[in-house]
């Protein structure tokens, strides 16, 4: 089968012919139709410090995908051949305290598909049947392929009561863009999104942001004044990984405000803990998705009118993967879906 492989340490990927995987007794074999490129995949392609520390080549990468179950292991009963599924990319142990308590997304023994084991940039992938999530026919393949990052946005945003609240989203990448749509869908009042890239901000506006702020040109406080906000944001969703964004959040959030942290920081972010204490702020670190409540919520919102298609900028064949990564590196693309059909 075809697969995008990181054959050895170093930049780039290789399209190679590799053996078809065989499902174990509790696994499903999925024939991939579409797979989306994640920011994590870009780190792997570039082979930065995180990738060098985390991956052990050779490895098939990719963890955002949709496909059809082609085969099942001998012990699999609840997933049938022919079922259209997406894959939860976090494989958990099932026996640690959090797994047994129903908080599988906090499993300390998590293995990442496409990071620690072969992933979905291939014609076929094997994952545990537990990780296959059936999806309705109403969702197009291109949308289903990005359910994984949509789940990140859903998990972060729905950690808080959004109805009638003023929300600040720092970072207008694909997840920040989708978070804008989720907040609008869930009934937030003002949704302000910050970034430095005009195209990203334009997509956030199309997703439902009340105002978008190029922080290189205007201040968040001036936008708050324009909107008639006299106290501060009720909720902030940090999705940029920028220490400066944390400063903006703490300075503009209201007393008693709630902050979701999803963006990963390439360098330490300093925080004035005195301000956090005096304002009575609540911080929540967010990793992945709740398994599988987040998947249910994401699909339900898509079926009830949430439209995330503005986030998808390109669909390209698998063979054009180098061009796809070049577009992402240049900032000319938002979310790219690779077709394997």
Order of alpha helices (4+ residues) and beta strands (2+ residues): beta-beta-beta-alpha-alpha-beta-beta-beta-beta-alpha-beta-beta-beta-alpha-alpha-beta-alpha-beta-alpha-beta-alpha-beta-alpha-beta-alpha-beta-alpha-beta-alpha-beta
